[in-house]
Amino acid sequence: MLFMVIESFRGGNAEPVYARFRTRGRLAPDGVNYVNSWVTADLTRCYQVMESPSRALLDEWMAAWSDLVEFEVIPVITSPEAAARVPSP
């Protein structure tokens, strides 16, 4: 399953997030995979696509960051998957 994860850095402060990432890595449990991410120019938010077999595993990963980040999670599918689900006229 793919998830769009919107991360809002607490206090708008990216510094502690990147400090932890540099020293400890992504902290994702086995089965949770990083796909790609984009950060706002003001460094207050990250839009990240993660892949996980379950929301429960994703929740484990987010728990490791919840002191520094507020999360919004949206299950997503790829554009080709969406096109296949929409009937042709």
Backbone as JSON, one array per atom type, in Angstrom:
{
  "sequence": "MLFMVIESFRGGNAEPVYARFRTRGRLAPDGVNYVNSWVTADLTRCYQVMESPSRALLDEWMAAWSDLVEFEVIPVITSPEAAARVPSP",
  "N": [[0.83, -1.18, 0.0], [0.42, 2.26, -0.71], [1.17, 5.38, 0.81], [0.5, 8.79, 1.2], [2.24, 10.91, 3.11], [1.94, 13.63, 5.09], [4.01, 15.7, 6.66], [4.26, 17.87, 9.3], [6.54, 19.94, 10.69], [7.12, 20.25, 14.08], [6.6, 23.34, 15.64], [7.47, 24.51, 13.35], [10.08, 23.88, 12.88], [12.7, 22.49, 11.3], [15.22, 21.66, 11.99], [15.7, 19.85, 14.33], [14.54, 17.55, 13.3], [16.05, 16.87, 11.0], [18.51, 16.56, 12.27], [18.1, 14.28, 13.88], [17.54, 12.44, 11.83], [20.01, 12.39, 10.5], [21.66, 11.22, 12.42], [20.36, 8.86, 13.24], [18.98, 7.75, 11.14], [16.15, 6.74, 9.06], [14.46, 5.3, 10.71], [12.52, 3.42, 10.18], [10.44, 0.56, 10.48], [11.01, -2.9, 9.5], [9.72, -3.59, 6.32], [8.47, -1.18, 5.89], [8.85, 1.21, 3.51], [10.61, 3.91, 2.1], [9.6, 6.02, -0.53], [9.63, 8.53, -1.99], [10.19, 12.09, -1.5], [9.24, 15.53, -0.82], [10.04, 18.77, 0.18], [8.77, 21.72, 1.64], [9.67, 25.03, 0.59], [10.11, 26.74, 2.72], [10.93, 25.07, 4.68], [9.18, 23.85, 6.56], [7.39, 21.81, 6.23], [6.99, 18.44, 5.06], [6.3, 16.43, 2.29], [5.67, 13.2, 1.78], [6.02, 10.05, 0.25], [5.29, 6.87, 1.25], [5.72, 3.33, 1.42], [3.98, 0.54, 2.59], [3.0, -2.58, 4.0], [0.91, -2.44, 5.74], [-1.16, -0.17, 7.64], [-0.63, -0.22, 10.33], [2.12, -0.84, 10.63], [3.16, 1.47, 9.49], [2.29, 3.29, 11.38], [3.96, 2.57, 13.51], [6.42, 3.53, 12.59], [5.85, 6.28, 12.47], [5.49, 6.81, 15.17], [8.07, 6.91, 16.14], [8.84, 9.42, 15.46], [7.01, 11.23, 16.37], [7.37, 13.08, 18.41], [8.61, 15.17, 17.22], [7.28, 15.74, 14.88], [4.12, 16.36, 13.35], [1.64, 14.35, 11.91], [-0.19, 13.71, 8.9], [-1.98, 11.32, 7.19], [-2.62, 9.83, 4.1], [-4.05, 7.34, 2.28], [-2.99, 6.31, -0.93], [-3.13, 5.69, -4.51], [-1.46, 4.74, -7.54], [-1.37, 6.73, -10.58], [-1.78, 5.13, -12.97], [-3.15, 2.95, -11.75], [-5.45, 4.24, -10.84], [-6.58, 5.07, -13.28], [-7.21, 2.59, -14.35], [-9.28, 1.82, -12.71], [-11.34, 3.49, -13.35], [-14.19, 3.43, -15.27], [-14.32, 3.09, -18.84], [-15.91, 5.28, -21.19]],
  "CA": [[0.0, 0.0, 0.0], [1.14, 3.53, -0.73], [0.61, 6.41, 1.67], [1.05, 10.15, 1.17], [2.39, 11.34, 4.49], [2.23, 15.05, 5.2], [4.68, 15.93, 7.93], [4.43, 19.26, 9.71], [7.57, 19.97, 11.72], [6.63, 20.96, 15.27], [7.17, 24.68, 15.77], [8.03, 24.93, 12.08], [11.53, 23.74, 13.02], [13.23, 21.3, 10.63], [16.54, 21.32, 12.5], [15.78, 18.6, 15.1], [14.15, 16.43, 12.44], [17.21, 16.49, 10.2], [19.56, 16.1, 13.18], [17.81, 12.87, 14.21], [17.7, 11.64, 10.62], [21.44, 12.23, 10.22], [22.32, 10.35, 13.41], [19.68, 7.58, 13.47], [18.34, 7.24, 9.93], [14.71, 6.91, 8.88], [13.8, 4.62, 11.84], [11.37, 2.66, 9.68], [10.5, -0.88, 10.73], [11.07, -3.75, 8.31], [8.49, -3.59, 5.55], [8.09, 0.2, 5.57], [9.85, 1.69, 2.55], [10.56, 5.29, 1.59], [9.5, 6.09, -1.99], [10.16, 9.83, -2.39], [9.66, 13.17, -0.68], [9.42, 16.91, -1.22], [9.98, 19.64, 1.36], [8.42, 23.09, 1.29], [10.83, 25.92, 0.54], [10.35, 27.34, 4.04], [11.4, 23.97, 5.55], [8.25, 23.58, 7.67], [6.59, 20.63, 5.91], [7.5, 17.44, 4.12], [5.31, 15.58, 1.64], [6.46, 11.99, 1.62], [5.31, 8.83, -0.13], [5.84, 5.68, 1.91], [5.06, 2.07, 1.07], [3.9, -0.33, 3.75], [1.95, -3.58, 3.84], [-0.2, -2.13, 6.64], [-1.13, 1.11, 8.34], [-0.06, -0.46, 11.66], [3.58, -0.67, 10.52], [3.41, 2.9, 9.26], [2.09, 3.93, 12.68], [5.19, 2.33, 14.28], [7.42, 4.48, 12.09], [5.47, 7.64, 12.88], [5.67, 6.93, 16.62], [9.47, 7.26, 16.39], [9.04, 10.82, 15.09], [5.86, 12.03, 16.8], [7.77, 14.19, 19.29], [9.13, 16.25, 16.37], [6.49, 15.89, 13.66], [2.71, 16.03, 13.31], [1.42, 13.6, 10.68], [-1.46, 13.45, 8.24], [-1.74, 10.17, 6.31], [-3.65, 9.63, 3.08], [-3.77, 6.22, 1.38], [-3.03, 6.72, -2.33], [-2.82, 4.72, -5.54], [-0.78, 5.37, -8.66], [-2.24, 7.2, -11.66], [-2.26, 4.0, -13.78], [-4.16, 2.2, -10.99], [-6.67, 5.05, -10.85], [-7.15, 5.0, -14.63], [-7.77, 1.24, -14.53], [-10.5, 1.71, -11.91], [-12.4, 4.35, -13.9], [-14.69, 2.79, -16.49], [-14.28, 3.83, -20.11], [-17.28, 5.6, -21.66]],
  "C": [[0.87, 1.24, 0.0], [0.4, 4.54, 0.14], [1.31, 7.74, 1.39], [1.06, 10.62, 2.61], [2.77, 12.81, 4.48], [2.77, 15.29, 6.6], [4.77, 17.43, 8.18], [5.41, 19.27, 10.87], [7.08, 20.82, 12.89], [7.37, 22.29, 15.42], [7.76, 25.21, 14.48], [9.54, 24.75, 12.01], [12.01, 22.42, 12.42], [14.53, 20.81, 11.26], [16.58, 20.02, 13.33], [15.4, 17.37, 14.29], [15.36, 15.95, 11.64], [18.38, 16.02, 11.07], [19.34, 14.63, 13.54], [18.01, 11.99, 12.99], [19.17, 11.38, 10.32], [22.11, 11.25, 11.17], [21.68, 8.96, 13.49], [19.0, 6.99, 12.24], [16.84, 7.42, 9.95], [13.9, 6.28, 10.01], [12.55, 3.85, 11.41], [11.51, 1.19, 10.01], [10.6, -1.65, 9.42], [9.71, -3.76, 7.63], [8.0, -2.21, 5.19], [9.2, 0.79, 4.71], [9.55, 3.12, 2.11], [10.5, 5.24, 0.08], [10.11, 7.39, -2.5], [9.58, 10.9, -1.47], [10.01, 14.53, -1.27], [9.22, 17.77, 0.02], [9.63, 21.05, 0.89], [9.66, 23.99, 1.39], [11.13, 26.58, 1.88], [10.76, 26.32, 5.1], [10.48, 23.7, 6.75], [7.43, 22.32, 7.47], [7.31, 19.73, 4.94], [6.33, 16.63, 3.59], [6.06, 14.32, 1.21], [5.57, 10.83, 1.21], [6.06, 7.66, 0.5], [5.05, 4.47, 1.45], [5.11, 1.16, 2.28], [2.8, -1.36, 3.53], [0.74, -3.29, 4.74], [-0.04, -0.74, 7.25], [-0.48, 0.95, 9.71], [1.46, -0.3, 11.64], [3.95, 0.79, 10.29], [3.27, 3.67, 10.57], [3.31, 3.74, 13.58], [6.27, 3.32, 13.88], [7.11, 5.89, 12.57], [5.66, 7.85, 14.37], [7.1, 7.34, 16.96], [9.76, 8.73, 16.13], [7.99, 11.76, 15.68], [6.22, 13.16, 17.77], [8.25, 15.4, 18.49], [8.22, 16.63, 15.21], [5.02, 15.57, 13.94], [2.42, 15.43, 11.94], [-0.03, 13.66, 10.2], [-1.17, 12.35, 7.22], [-2.93, 9.97, 5.39], [-3.26, 8.42, 2.24], [-3.92, 6.69, -0.07], [-2.78, 5.52, -3.24], [-2.11, 5.47, -6.67], [-1.79, 5.84, -9.7], [-2.69, 6.06, -12.57], [-3.31, 3.15, -13.06], [-5.5, 2.95, -10.99], [-7.36, 4.95, -12.2], [-7.81, 3.65, -14.88], [-9.08, 1.07, -13.77], [-11.66, 2.54, -12.47], [-12.87, 3.72, -15.2], [-14.58, 3.69, -17.71], [-15.71, 4.11, -20.55], [-17.7, 4.71, -22.81]]
}
